[in-house]
């Protein structure tokens, strides 16, 4: 099972992304965190295969998060969405 981490400072956006992926139960395990700093902390203790995040977020924006993820987890796949 592939583990997906949805990262967004907006809880409504996190829920929307999770809802889009719900149809893939059994193949995807969905996790959610609020913001970039929470994502970095979460990844310290959890194995994740894919991160989905938005460019525009409060606090750490998506571009900074992707930069940090690339430095620390270069093999981690990331989808950065502009919305």
Buried (B, 14 or more C-beta within 10 A) or exposed (E): EEBBBBBBBBEEBBEEBBEEBEEEEEEBBBBBBBBBBBBBEBBEEEEBBBBBBBEBBEEBBBBEBBEBBEEEBEEBEBBBEEE
